[in-house]
């Protein structure tokens, strides 16, 4: 599975390394992803999600089930 957050849809982006002499070389900025196990009381089961730190904050605020429904509605999950 690729490096994409299953809640926010964050993925790697491309930018430049800029040296002191202002020479630019390509690099990737990867999201801060963690594989975590969440309990969903509405489904009465545990689910594994690959989520970013920002995605975990969203889950803490809205709840796991609401976050999963919203991500599925956006086509991320």
Order of alpha helices (4+ residues) and beta strands (2+ residues): beta-beta-beta-beta-alpha-alpha
